[in-house]
Amino acid sequence: MSRQKVSNRVNSSGQGEASATTGYMPDMAVRLSGALLALAISTVHVADQGGITAMASPAWIGWSYRFVEVGGVLTALMLLIPWQTLLSRSARLSRSPWLNWSAGLGWAAGVLLGLGPFVAYITSRSVGLPGDPGDVGNWGYWVGTVSLFVEAALIVLSLTVLLAIWQSSRSARTRLQPAPLAEHAADPASR
């Protein structure tokens, strides 16, 4: 998976290159893929609901669809806008905790966006949802099947990127930690 290193090089006076922190930010193609998957989830739910102005019945399911539709658009924006770069430029701090936290925010939203409807679809087809028992056993609905594939793809992509972010921050922490002191090697009495 291609990645970009994001560096923030600022000294205490706010200029120069005294120290650097690097973080993991996925390549634009990966972020664009995640954003397109999020928008596809929104589109599938608009189509399943019957259009933008229609509301599914019962009302709580209709509002859940709206939540998924708006969440898909917001998740796509979170993935497309390079928040980590923007925060590193505006924070002007060499070790800002926002950098590590902001890197995975859009991808965590992607996991939730994919997981919520996925679980709801499986539940509606297996045991049924309150107020909507008519879908139990209706596994052949093509819009739902497309939705399952798109949601699963977004979950897998998001978890993969979150794992890469976690590994990158973990290796950066180990590089920044001082080496253990070799007390016995430096002490002539221990020889």
N, CA, C and O of each residue as an XYZ file, in Angstrom:
764
protein
N       0.846     -1.156      0.000
C       0.000      0.000      0.000
C       0.896      1.225      0.000
O       1.801      1.329      0.828
N       0.663      2.128     -0.892
C       1.459      3.331     -0.988
C       1.107      4.282      0.146
O      -0.038      4.336      0.595
N       2.090      5.019      0.597
C       1.832      5.965      1.673
C       2.711      7.188      1.514
O       3.706      7.180      0.789
N       2.314      8.235      2.211
C       3.071      9.464      2.226
C       3.510      9.726      3.651
O       2.771      9.443      4.593
N       4.703     10.263      3.815
C       5.143     10.663      5.138
C       4.822     12.135      5.313
O       5.087     12.960      4.438
N       4.249     12.442      6.455
C       3.904     13.812      6.766
C       4.858     14.273      7.841
O       4.940     13.665      8.908
N       5.575     15.336      7.570
C       6.543     15.834      8.534
C       6.147     17.216      9.002
O       5.542     17.997      8.267
N       6.498     17.497     10.229
C       6.270     18.805     10.822
C       7.591     19.221     11.445
O       7.971     18.708     12.497
N       8.281     20.129     10.817
C       9.608     20.514     11.284
C       9.556     21.972     11.759
O       9.521     22.903     10.955
N       9.552     22.138     13.065
C       9.455     23.468     13.654
C      10.272     23.484     14.932
O      10.229     22.533     15.711
N      11.014     24.555     15.150
C      11.703     24.673     16.425
C      10.895     25.541     17.373
O       9.788     25.956     17.031
N      11.420     25.824     18.550
C      10.653     26.534     19.569
C      10.302     27.960     19.156
O       9.323     28.509     19.660
N      11.059     28.572     18.267
C      10.740     29.929     17.826
C       9.723     29.928     16.699
O       9.262     30.989     16.279
N       9.365     28.739     16.200
C       8.356     28.648     15.144
C       8.948     28.619     13.757
O       8.208     28.640     12.773
N      10.291     28.570     13.648
C      10.915     28.541     12.334
C      12.008     27.485     12.328
O      12.488     27.074     13.385
N      12.394     27.053     11.156
C      13.510     26.134     11.033
C      13.110     24.685     11.103
O      11.929     24.340     11.052
N      14.132     23.827     11.223
C      13.911     22.382     11.248
C      14.625     21.779     12.444
O      15.640     21.103     12.274
N      14.129     22.001     13.624
C      14.793     21.477     14.810
C      14.423     20.037     15.088
O      15.291     19.235     15.432
N      13.147     19.688     14.946
C      12.730     18.315     15.218
C      11.663     17.927     14.228
O      11.049     18.786     13.596
N      11.440     16.640     14.091
C      10.470     16.170     13.108
C       9.663     15.033     13.679
O      10.176     14.186     14.410
N       8.387     15.028     13.333
C       7.540     13.874     13.622
C       6.956     13.425     12.303
O       6.547     14.248     11.484
N       6.917     12.163     12.101
C       6.320     11.663     10.880
C       5.154     10.779     11.244
O       5.144     10.119     12.283
N       4.185     10.779     10.378
C       3.008      9.956     10.576
C       2.623      9.309      9.267
O       3.193      9.611      8.218
N       1.671      8.435      9.332
C       1.247      7.715      8.155
C       0.004      8.381      7.588
O      -0.970      8.603      8.307
N       0.037      8.694      6.323
C      -1.137      9.186      5.636
C      -1.236      8.414      4.322
O      -0.300      8.447      3.524
N      -2.351      7.719      4.081
C      -2.465      6.923      2.865
C      -2.392      7.790      1.614
O      -2.727      8.974      1.626
N      -1.953      7.173      0.562
C      -1.869      7.832     -0.725
C      -3.257      8.295     -1.154
O      -4.266      7.758     -0.698
N      -3.303      9.285     -2.024
C      -4.578      9.849     -2.471
C      -5.459      8.790     -3.144
O      -6.682      8.853     -3.020
N      -4.882      7.842     -3.838
C      -5.682      6.799     -4.495
C      -6.412      5.940     -3.465
O      -7.554      5.541     -3.692
N      -5.770      5.655     -2.347
C      -6.406      4.865     -1.286
C      -7.518      5.679     -0.637
O      -8.610      5.165     -0.394
N      -7.239      6.949     -0.357
C      -8.262      7.800      0.247
C      -9.443      8.011     -0.697
O     -10.594      8.044     -0.261
N      -9.159      8.152     -1.982
C     -10.231      8.313     -2.976
C     -11.072      7.036     -3.066
O     -12.294      7.108     -3.199
N     -10.431      5.880     -2.995
C     -11.171      4.610     -3.007
C     -12.104      4.507     -1.804
O     -13.259      4.104     -1.944
N     -11.612      4.868     -0.635
C     -12.445      4.853      0.562
C     -13.604      5.829      0.450
O     -14.725      5.509      0.844
N     -13.341      7.020     -0.084
C     -14.394      8.024     -0.241
C     -15.456      7.553     -1.233
O     -16.649      7.761     -1.011
N     -15.033      6.925     -2.317
C     -16.002      6.411     -3.299
C     -16.850      5.282     -2.712
O     -18.042      5.184     -3.001
N     -16.238      4.438     -1.896
C     -17.010      3.382     -1.233
C     -18.026      3.987     -0.258
O     -19.157      3.508     -0.172
N     -17.640      5.024      0.468
C     -18.566      5.690      1.391
C     -19.724      6.324      0.624
O     -20.877      6.234      1.046
N     -19.419      6.960     -0.493
C     -20.481      7.557     -1.312
C     -21.367      6.482     -1.945
O     -22.565      6.698     -2.127
N     -20.791      5.334     -2.279
C     -21.591      4.231     -2.828
C     -22.571      3.708     -1.782
O     -23.704      3.361     -2.117
N     -22.152      3.650     -0.526
C     -23.059      3.227      0.549
C     -24.216      4.211      0.665
O     -25.369      3.805      0.812
N     -23.911      5.496      0.602
C     -24.975      6.511      0.632
C     -25.922      6.346     -0.540
O     -27.139      6.405     -0.366
N     -25.385      6.142     -1.722
C     -26.194      6.003     -2.929
C     -27.098      4.784     -2.864
O     -28.269      4.856     -3.235
N     -26.566      3.674     -2.399
C     -27.362      2.449     -2.272
C     -28.521      2.665     -1.298
O     -29.627      2.179     -1.532
N     -28.272      3.385     -0.221
C     -29.339      3.607      0.748
C     -30.383      4.601      0.240
O     -31.563      4.479      0.568
N     -29.961      5.584     -0.558
C     -30.942      6.478     -1.189
C     -31.804      5.674     -2.158
O     -33.024      5.839     -2.184
N     -31.181      4.805     -2.953
C     -31.935      3.986     -3.911
C     -32.875      3.021     -3.194
O     -34.013      2.833     -3.624
N     -32.416      2.418     -2.121
C     -33.255      1.464     -1.390
C     -34.444      2.152     -0.722
O     -35.521      1.568     -0.604
N     -34.245      3.375     -0.293
C     -35.312      4.111      0.377
C     -36.329      4.665     -0.617
O     -37.433      5.034     -0.216
N     -35.988      4.731     -1.892
C     -36.922      5.217     -2.900
C     -36.655      6.636     -3.348
O     -37.523      7.259     -3.959
N     -35.490      7.158     -3.065
C     -35.129      8.513     -3.474
C     -34.789      9.377     -2.282
O     -34.917      8.965     -1.129
N     -34.353     10.587     -2.587
C     -33.927     11.503     -1.531
C     -35.114     11.995     -0.714
O     -34.985     12.205      0.492
N     -36.262     12.180     -1.345
C     -37.415     12.726     -0.621
C     -38.255     11.653      0.064
O     -39.098     11.976      0.902
N     -38.043     10.399     -0.273
C     -38.842      9.317      0.328
C     -38.298      8.957      1.703
O     -37.124      9.178      2.003
N     -39.175      8.397      2.532
C     -38.783      7.977      3.883
C     -39.277      6.554      4.093
O     -40.464      6.267      3.934
N     -38.349      5.659      4.456
C     -38.702      4.257      4.675
C     -39.584      4.128      5.921
O     -39.544      4.959      6.829
N     -40.359      3.086      5.928
C     -41.248      2.818      7.061
C     -40.708      1.602      7.806
O     -40.227      0.677      7.151
N     -40.757      1.549      9.094
C     -41.164      2.529     10.090
C     -40.195      3.708     10.145
O     -39.104      3.659      9.578
N     -40.610      4.754     10.828
C     -39.868      6.012     10.837
C     -38.434      5.856     11.349
O     -37.529      6.524     10.848
N     -38.215      4.993     12.331
C     -36.864      4.861     12.870
C     -35.917      4.259     11.842
O     -34.724      4.562     11.847
N     -36.437      3.410     10.962
C     -35.600      2.865      9.890
C     -35.331      3.951      8.854
O     -34.217      4.059      8.340
N     -36.345      4.752      8.547
C     -36.162      5.863      7.612
C     -35.105      6.848      8.100
O     -34.265      7.294      7.319
N     -35.142      7.186      9.378
C     -34.136      8.087      9.936
C     -32.759      7.414     10.004
O     -31.735      8.087      9.885
N     -32.735      6.122     10.189
C     -31.456      5.401     10.150
C     -30.845      5.466      8.758
O     -29.632      5.617      8.609
N     -31.695      5.350      7.740
C     -31.216      5.502      6.365
C     -30.634      6.897      6.162
O     -29.561      7.042      5.577
N     -31.324      7.907      6.635
C     -30.831      9.286      6.517
C     -29.478      9.437      7.210
O     -28.574     10.089      6.688
N     -29.352      8.839      8.369
C     -28.105      8.894      9.117
C     -26.966      8.256      8.317
O     -25.858      8.791      8.277
N     -27.238      7.125      7.686
C     -26.230      6.446      6.858
C     -25.903      7.288      5.626
O     -24.738      7.399      5.243
N     -26.915      7.878      5.009
C     -26.699      8.679      3.800
C     -25.833      9.899      4.094
O     -24.877     10.173      3.368
N     -26.162     10.630      5.152
C     -25.371     11.806      5.523
C     -23.995     11.365      6.029
O     -22.989     12.008      5.729
N     -23.950     10.293      6.780
C     -22.676      9.782      7.279
C     -21.737      9.373      6.161
O     -20.524      9.541      6.285
N     -22.269      8.841      5.074
C     -21.437      8.474      3.935
C     -20.792      9.680      3.286
O     -19.621      9.640      2.910
N     -21.554     10.753      3.154
C     -21.010     11.980      2.561
C     -19.950     12.581      3.487
O     -18.886     12.993      3.025
N     -20.234     12.633      4.779
C     -19.268     13.188      5.727
C     -18.002     12.341      5.818
O     -16.898     12.874      5.928
N     -18.168     11.028      5.774
C     -17.001     10.139      5.795
C     -16.147     10.354      4.552
O     -14.919     10.383      4.640
N     -16.782     10.503      3.402
C     -16.035     10.763      2.160
C     -15.240     12.057      2.274
O     -14.085     12.114      1.852
N     -15.841     13.085      2.835
C     -15.120     14.348      3.022
C     -13.962     14.187      3.995
O     -12.880     14.735      3.782
N     -14.193     13.437      5.057
C     -13.122     13.217      6.036
C     -11.945     12.462      5.423
O     -10.793     12.685      5.797
N     -12.239     11.577      4.487
C     -11.170     10.808      3.855
C     -10.447     11.616      2.788
O      -9.247     11.427      2.584
N     -11.143     12.504      2.109
C     -10.526     13.255      1.017
C      -9.695     14.442      1.492
O      -8.668     14.763      0.895
N     -10.134     15.089      2.558
C      -9.404     16.251      3.048
C      -8.216     15.764      3.879
O      -8.401     14.979      4.809
N      -7.012     16.211      3.563
C      -5.820     15.748      4.300
C      -5.701     16.436      5.652
O      -4.885     17.341      5.829
N      -6.520     16.002      6.605
C      -6.562     16.640      7.924
C      -5.225     16.614      8.624
O      -4.856     17.582      9.290
N      -4.495     15.531      8.487
C      -3.220     15.402      9.186
C      -2.245     16.482      8.712
O      -1.530     17.074      9.522
N      -2.217     16.735      7.423
C      -1.337     17.765      6.887
C      -1.795     19.146      7.327
O      -0.976     19.978      7.716
N      -3.093     19.395      7.268
C      -3.612     20.693      7.676
C      -3.351     20.962      9.151
O      -2.962     22.069      9.524
N      -3.564     19.952      9.990
C      -3.333     20.135     11.417
C      -1.852     20.318     11.729
O      -1.501     21.088     12.622
N      -0.982     19.621     11.007
C       0.445     19.762     11.280
C       0.926     21.150     10.894
O       1.830     21.689     11.532
N       0.341     21.733      9.869
C       0.732     23.085      9.466
C       0.167     24.130     10.412
O       0.831     25.125     10.701
N      -1.037     23.920     10.895
C      -1.655     24.928     11.748
C      -1.244     24.795     13.206
O      -1.221     25.788     13.933
N      -0.922     23.596     13.640
C      -0.588     23.397     15.050
C       0.764     24.005     15.407
O       0.933     24.548     16.499
N       1.717     23.918     14.499
C       3.059     24.422     14.735
C       3.693     23.839     15.991
O       4.439     24.511     16.703
N       3.384     22.596     16.237
C       3.977     21.883     17.364
C       4.738     20.690     16.831
O       4.295     20.036     15.887
N       5.876     20.404     17.427
C       6.665     19.288     16.909
C       6.076     17.937     17.284
O       6.257     16.968     16.548
N       5.369     17.847     18.421
C       4.802     16.562     18.836
C       3.339     16.727     19.209
O       2.948     16.481     20.350
N       2.550     17.135     18.261
C       1.138     17.366     18.508
C       0.384     16.044     18.596
O       0.501     15.220     17.689
N      -0.393     15.811     19.667
C      -1.178     14.577     19.749
C      -2.284     14.529     18.704
O      -2.808     13.454     18.410
N      -2.645     15.671     18.141
C      -3.691     15.692     17.113
C      -3.254     14.974     15.847
O      -4.093     14.452     15.113
N      -1.949     14.940     15.578
C      -1.492     14.326     14.338
C      -1.815     12.844     14.296
O      -2.354     12.364     13.299
N      -1.500     12.109     15.347
C      -1.777     10.678     15.360
C      -3.267     10.401     15.419
O      -3.748      9.469     14.774
N      -4.004     11.195     16.183
C      -5.439     10.989     16.345
C      -6.193     11.311     15.061
O      -7.116     10.587     14.687
N      -5.808     12.393     14.380
C      -6.544     12.811     13.193
C      -6.297     11.897     12.000
O      -7.124     11.835     11.090
N      -5.179     11.192     11.992
C      -4.846     10.344     10.851
C      -5.875      9.239     10.648
O      -6.177      8.880      9.510
N      -6.413      8.699     11.724
C      -7.339      7.579     11.606
C      -8.797      7.929     11.787
O      -9.647      7.039     11.769
N      -9.110      9.197     11.960
C     -10.489      9.587     12.239
C     -11.445      9.230     11.103
O     -12.505      8.653     11.344
N     -11.085      9.563      9.893
C     -11.937      9.242      8.743
C     -12.062      7.746      8.515
O     -13.112      7.254      8.101
N     -10.975      7.023      8.791
C     -11.008      5.570      8.593
C     -11.823      4.884      9.676
O     -12.471      3.871      9.413
N     -11.800      5.417     10.882
C     -12.664      4.879     11.941
C     -14.132      5.124     11.586
O     -14.987      4.271     11.826
N     -14.415      6.295     11.012
C     -15.775      6.577     10.542
C     -16.155      5.614      9.420
O     -17.313      5.208      9.322
N     -15.195      5.245      8.575
C     -15.456      4.283      7.507
C     -15.826      2.909      8.045
O     -16.706      2.239      7.505
N     -15.149      2.492      9.113
C     -15.486      1.202      9.740
C     -16.914      1.244     10.263
O     -17.694      0.321     10.030
N     -17.254      2.314     10.969
C     -18.610      2.431     11.523
C     -19.665      2.541     10.429
O     -20.741      1.953     10.539
N     -19.361      3.294      9.372
C     -20.305      3.454      8.267
C     -20.572      2.118      7.577
O     -21.703      1.844      7.176
N     -19.561      1.304      7.439
C     -19.751      0.010      6.805
C     -20.376     -1.020      7.739
O     -21.204     -1.827      7.317
N     -19.981     -0.988      8.994
C     -20.418     -2.004      9.943
C     -21.887     -1.867     10.339
O     -22.595     -2.869     10.444
N     -22.347     -0.644     10.558
C     -23.738     -0.424     10.984
C     -24.769     -0.998     10.018
O     -25.572     -1.841     10.418
N     -24.768     -0.565      8.759
C     -25.735     -1.103      7.802
C     -25.536     -2.595      7.524
O     -26.506     -3.314      7.285
N     -24.282     -3.063      7.555
C     -24.003     -4.476      7.320
C     -24.700     -5.336      8.372
O     -25.387     -6.303      8.043
N     -24.515     -4.975      9.629
C     -25.138     -5.720     10.729
C     -26.662     -5.585     10.666
O     -27.382     -6.554     10.910
N     -27.151     -4.390     10.341
C     -28.602     -4.179     10.267
C     -29.223     -5.023      9.154
O     -30.311     -5.570      9.334
N     -28.556     -5.136      8.019
C     -29.075     -5.941      6.909
C     -29.127     -7.425      7.296
O     -30.129     -8.102      7.064
N     -28.041     -7.914      7.885
C     -28.005     -9.322      8.303
C     -29.094     -9.584      9.345
O     -29.772    -10.610      9.293
N     -29.260     -8.660     10.284
C     -30.293     -8.806     11.307
C     -31.684     -8.777     10.701
O     -32.541     -9.573     11.085
N     -31.924     -7.864      9.749
C     -33.260     -7.756      9.147
C     -33.623     -9.004      8.347
O     -34.798     -9.355      8.245
N     -32.633     -9.667      7.786
C     -32.906    -10.860      6.977
C     -32.943    -12.139      7.815
O     -33.543    -13.128      7.395
N     -32.318    -12.134      8.979
C     -32.271    -13.351      9.795
C     -33.365    -13.369     10.871
O     -34.241    -14.233     10.831
N     -33.335    -12.451     11.812
C     -34.324    -12.463     12.900
C     -35.366    -11.359     12.757
O     -36.398    -11.393     13.427
N     -35.110    -10.389     11.898
C     -36.050     -9.299     11.687
C     -35.783     -8.120     12.597
O     -35.201     -8.261     13.672
N     -36.218     -6.954     12.146
C     -36.088     -5.729     12.918
C     -37.445     -5.351     13.491
O     -38.471     -5.688     12.901
N     -37.477     -4.665     14.622
C     -38.759     -4.234     15.188
C     -39.525     -3.341     14.208
O     -38.997     -2.339     13.726
N     -40.754     -3.708     13.925
C     -41.589     -2.944     13.007
C     -41.403     -3.306     11.553
O     -42.093     -2.752     10.697
N     -40.494     -4.219     11.237
C     -40.228     -4.588      9.847
C     -39.961     -6.093      9.744
O     -38.857     -6.494      9.377
N     -40.952     -6.930     10.058
C     -40.728     -8.376      9.990
C     -40.814     -8.935      8.569
O     -40.516    -10.111      8.360
N     -41.207     -8.132      7.602
C     -41.423     -8.622      6.239
C     -40.170     -8.993      5.472
O     -40.262     -9.684      4.458
N     -39.007     -8.560      5.917
C     -37.770     -8.843      5.188
C     -37.065    -10.117      5.630
O     -36.036    -10.472      5.054
N     -37.580    -10.805      6.621
C     -36.944    -12.030      7.095
C     -36.914    -13.055      5.959
O     -37.950    -13.385      5.382
N     -35.731    -13.547      5.650
C     -35.565    -14.539      4.596
C     -35.426    -13.974      3.200
O     -35.256    -14.748      2.259
N     -35.489    -12.673      3.016
C     -35.408    -12.042      1.691
C     -33.943    -11.777      1.327
O     -33.528    -10.624      1.204
N     -33.173    -12.837      1.160
C     -31.749    -12.718      0.864
C     -31.460    -12.399     -0.591
O     -30.323    -12.054     -0.913
N     -32.426    -12.496     -1.477
C     -32.206    -12.285     -2.904
C     -32.358    -10.852     -3.365
O     -32.319    -10.603     -4.570
N     -32.528     -9.911     -2.478
C     -32.713     -8.512     -2.840
C     -31.389     -7.950     -3.349
O     -30.430     -7.845     -2.583
N     -31.321     -7.586     -4.635
C     -30.049     -7.231     -5.263
C     -29.441     -5.952     -4.698
O     -28.217     -5.853     -4.608
N     -30.249     -4.978     -4.318
C     -29.713     -3.744     -3.745
C     -29.029     -4.037     -2.411
O     -27.974     -3.477     -2.115
N     -29.625     -4.906     -1.617
C     -29.016     -5.295     -0.350
C     -27.730     -6.068     -0.538
O     -26.785     -5.909      0.234
N     -27.689     -6.910     -1.568
C     -26.477     -7.682     -1.847
C     -25.338     -6.760     -2.280
O     -24.201     -6.925     -1.840
N     -25.642     -5.795     -3.137
C     -24.633     -4.814     -3.555
C     -24.149     -4.035     -2.335
O     -22.954     -3.786     -2.171
N     -25.094     -3.660     -1.490
C     -24.752     -2.916     -0.282
C     -23.805     -3.717      0.614
O     -22.848     -3.163      1.155
N     -24.067     -5.009      0.771
C     -23.189     -5.848      1.602
C     -21.759     -5.871      1.064
O     -20.808     -5.778      1.839
N     -21.600     -5.994     -0.238
C     -20.258     -6.027     -0.826
C     -19.536     -4.696     -0.659
O     -18.349     -4.664     -0.334
N     -20.250     -3.606     -0.879
C     -19.635     -2.284     -0.751
C     -19.264     -2.011      0.711
O     -18.179     -1.504      0.994
N     -20.158     -2.346      1.626
C     -19.878     -2.130      3.045
C     -18.711     -2.994      3.518
O     -17.861     -2.528      4.276
N     -18.667     -4.236      3.079
C     -17.548     -5.117      3.455
C     -16.231     -4.583      2.901
O     -15.208     -4.631      3.585
N     -16.247     -4.075      1.669
C     -15.026     -3.513      1.079
C     -14.548     -2.301      1.865
O     -13.347     -2.142      2.084
N     -15.473     -1.442      2.291
C     -15.080     -0.267      3.073
C     -14.547     -0.680      4.444
O     -13.582     -0.092      4.934
N     -15.155     -1.666      5.056
C     -14.676     -2.143      6.363
C     -13.255     -2.686      6.239
O     -12.392     -2.346      7.048
N     -13.006     -3.522      5.240
C     -11.679     -4.125      5.062
C     -10.632     -3.054      4.756
O      -9.542     -3.073      5.328
N     -10.954     -2.125      3.862
C     -10.014     -1.058      3.520
C      -9.722     -0.185      4.739
O      -8.566      0.140      5.012
N     -10.759      0.191      5.463
C     -10.583      1.057      6.635
C      -9.761      0.375      7.727
O      -8.874      0.993      8.316
N     -10.053     -0.889      7.995
C      -9.285     -1.611      9.016
C      -7.830     -1.781      8.594
O      -6.934     -1.716      9.436
N      -7.582     -1.995      7.314
C      -6.215     -2.127      6.813
C      -5.433     -0.834      7.011
O      -4.286     -0.858      7.455
N      -6.057      0.295      6.680
C      -5.380      1.578      6.843
C      -5.191      1.898      8.328
O      -4.139      2.402      8.721
N      -6.195      1.612      9.150
C      -6.045      1.848     10.593
C      -4.911      1.012     11.170
O      -4.168      1.485     12.030
N      -4.773     -0.213     10.710
C      -3.666     -1.057     11.155
C      -2.320     -0.461     10.731
O      -1.365     -0.466     11.508
N      -2.247      0.047      9.507
C      -1.012      0.673      9.026
C      -0.686      1.930      9.832
O       0.479      2.184     10.140
N      -1.706      2.715     10.172
C      -1.490      3.912     10.992
C      -0.984      3.515     12.368
O      -0.053      4.122     12.899
N      -1.601      2.498     12.938
C      -1.190      2.037     14.267
C       0.255      1.547     14.241
O       1.043      1.886     15.124
N       0.608      0.744     13.223
C       1.979      0.231     13.134
C       2.975      1.358     12.913
O       4.077      1.333     13.462
N       2.596      2.339     12.117
C       3.481      3.466     11.855
C       3.723      4.277     13.123
O       4.856      4.665     13.408
N       2.662      4.534     13.884
C       2.837      5.305     15.113
C       3.609      4.498     16.160
O       4.363      5.059     16.955
N       3.418      3.199     16.153
C       4.134      2.337     17.090
C       5.633      2.315     16.782
O       6.457      2.402     17.692
N       5.982      2.199     15.500
C       7.403      2.194     15.137
C       8.022      3.572     15.342
O       9.204      3.673     15.669
N       7.234      4.642     15.152
C       7.756      5.988     15.393
C       8.037      6.192     16.877
O       9.021      6.836     17.239
N       7.180      5.648     17.734
C       7.402      5.772     19.179
C       8.665      5.036     19.597
O       9.419      5.532     20.435
N       8.907      3.861     19.027
C      10.103      3.110     19.411
C      11.374      3.796     18.917
O      12.417      3.702     19.564
N      11.298      4.485     17.775
C      12.458      5.221     17.286
C      12.747      6.451     18.130
O      13.903      6.853     18.260
N      11.705      7.058     18.710
C      11.886      8.266     19.500
C      12.315      7.978     20.930
O      12.812      8.878     21.607
N      12.136      6.744     21.414
C      12.530      6.413     22.773
C      14.047      6.295     22.856
O      14.691      5.785     21.938
N      14.616      6.775     23.971
C      16.074      6.655     24.113
C      16.479      5.195     24.284
O      15.718      4.373     24.794
N      17.673      4.905     23.852
C      18.203      3.547     23.983
C      18.401      3.233     25.461
O      18.734      4.129     26.236
N      18.204      1.985     25.865
C      18.391      1.626     27.275
C      19.859      1.807     27.676
O      20.779      1.529     26.907
N      20.034      2.272     28.880
C      21.391      2.475     29.368
C      22.040      1.140     29.673
O      21.438      0.262     30.291
N      23.256      1.006     29.236
C      24.005     -0.218     29.516
C      24.854      0.043     30.761
O      26.049      0.321     30.671
N      24.206     -0.055     31.918
C      24.882      0.258     33.181
C      26.021     -0.710     33.470
O      27.088     -0.306     33.933
N      25.793     -1.965     33.201
C      26.814     -2.962     33.533
C      27.992     -2.893     32.575
O      29.117     -3.184     32.982
N      27.787     -2.532     31.355
C      28.893     -2.471     30.398
C      29.780     -1.273     30.694
O      30.991     -1.340     30.480
N      29.208     -0.181     31.179
C      30.001      1.008     31.451
C      30.649      0.960     32.839
O      31.612      1.687     33.085
N      30.158      0.146     33.722
C      30.661      0.066     35.101
C      31.848     -0.908     35.148
O      31.683     -2.101     34.895
N      33.055     -0.391     35.475
C      34.227     -1.293     35.498
C      34.172     -2.284     36.661
O      34.844     -3.314     36.603
N      33.406     -2.016     37.701
C      33.328     -2.924     38.854
C      32.543     -4.182     38.516
O      32.690     -5.194     39.201
N      31.716     -4.144     37.481
C      30.906     -5.311     37.138
C      31.689     -6.308     36.300
O      31.193     -7.398     36.015
N      32.873     -5.962     35.911
C      33.669     -6.869     35.064
C      34.427     -7.834     35.869
O      35.146     -8.668     35.319
